[in-house]
Amino acid sequence: MNDYVTKSELKEIIDEQSKSIDTKIDKAVTDLSEIIAGFAHQVDNRFNGLEKRVDEIDAKYSSLLNTIDGFLKRIDGYETEQSARDNQFAKLLEWARKVSKKTGIPLENL
């Protein structure tokens, strides 16, 4: 048995090891690519779900704002009516006091 390795034997060993390493690296790259693709798919699904929820919340928020705007419009209308009614009542009361003085008929509780 020979304790020495020839150049050609060394080259064969290196070529075999190189092929084995290349195969392992290719498999590792493929496995890693599959893992990254799966992760990207999961992240994409989560973001799609979050976008859907944000859209739903936005729609509810818009609806709520529209409802509040409607209530504020109604309140503003009521306040305008009350102001006009109070003004009209004050004028009628003033007129009634003048009539009361001229006719001599007292107004009670006014």
BELWODA-V366578 format. One record per backbone hydrogen bond with DSSP energy under -1.0 kcal/mol. NH is the residue of the N-H (numbers start at 1). CO is the residue of the C=O. E is the energy in kcal/mol with one decimal. If there is no record, write none. Layout:
BEGIN
nh:NH co:CO e:E
nh:NH co:CO e:E
END
This chain:
BEGIN
nh:10 co:6 e:-2.4
nh:11 co:7 e:-2.4
nh:12 co:8 e:-2.2
nh:13 co:9 e:-2.4
nh:14 co:10 e:-2.5
nh:15 co:11 e:-2.7
nh:16 co:12 e:-2.7
nh:17 co:13 e:-2.6
nh:18 co:14 e:-2.8
nh:19 co:15 e:-2.5
nh:20 co:16 e:-2.4
nh:21 co:17 e:-2.8
nh:22 co:18 e:-2.9
nh:23 co:19 e:-2.5
nh:24 co:20 e:-2.2
nh:25 co:21 e:-2.9
nh:26 co:22 e:-2.8
nh:27 co:23 e:-2.4
nh:28 co:24 e:-2.6
nh:29 co:25 e:-2.8
nh:30 co:26 e:-2.5
nh:31 co:27 e:-3.0
nh:32 co:28 e:-2.8
nh:33 co:29 e:-2.6
nh:34 co:30 e:-2.3
nh:35 co:31 e:-2.3
nh:36 co:32 e:-2.7
nh:37 co:33 e:-2.5
nh:38 co:34 e:-2.5
nh:39 co:35 e:-2.6
nh:40 co:36 e:-2.9
nh:41 co:37 e:-2.2
nh:42 co:38 e:-2.3
nh:43 co:39 e:-2.8
nh:44 co:40 e:-2.7
nh:45 co:41 e:-2.5
nh:46 co:42 e:-2.3
nh:47 co:43 e:-2.7
nh:48 co:44 e:-2.5
nh:49 co:45 e:-2.3
nh:50 co:46 e:-2.6
nh:51 co:47 e:-2.8
nh:52 co:48 e:-2.1
nh:53 co:49 e:-2.3
nh:54 co:50 e:-2.7
nh:55 co:51 e:-2.4
nh:56 co:52 e:-2.3
nh:57 co:53 e:-2.6
nh:58 co:54 e:-2.7
nh:59 co:55 e:-2.2
nh:60 co:56 e:-2.3
nh:61 co:57 e:-2.7
nh:62 co:58 e:-2.5
nh:63 co:59 e:-2.3
nh:64 co:60 e:-2.5
nh:65 co:61 e:-2.6
nh:66 co:62 e:-2.4
nh:67 co:63 e:-2.3
nh:68 co:64 e:-2.6
nh:69 co:65 e:-2.8
nh:70 co:66 e:-2.1
nh:71 co:67 e:-2.3
nh:72 co:68 e:-2.7
nh:73 co:69 e:-2.1
nh:74 co:70 e:-2.2
nh:75 co:71 e:-2.8
nh:76 co:72 e:-2.5
nh:77 co:73 e:-2.2
nh:78 co:74 e:-2.5
nh:79 co:75 e:-2.7
nh:80 co:76 e:-2.2
nh:81 co:77 e:-2.5
nh:82 co:78 e:-2.9
nh:83 co:79 e:-2.4
nh:84 co:80 e:-2.3
nh:85 co:81 e:-2.8
nh:86 co:82 e:-3.1
nh:87 co:83 e:-2.2
nh:88 co:84 e:-2.5
nh:89 co:85 e:-2.8
nh:90 co:86 e:-2.4
nh:91 co:87 e:-2.1
nh:92 co:88 e:-2.5
nh:93 co:89 e:-2.8
nh:94 co:90 e:-2.2
nh:95 co:91 e:-2.4
nh:96 co:92 e:-2.8
nh:97 co:93 e:-2.2
nh:98 co:94 e:-2.0
nh:99 co:95 e:-2.6
nh:100 co:96 e:-2.5
nh:101 co:97 e:-2.3
nh:102 co:98 e:-2.4
nh:103 co:99 e:-2.5
nh:104 co:100 e:-1.8
END
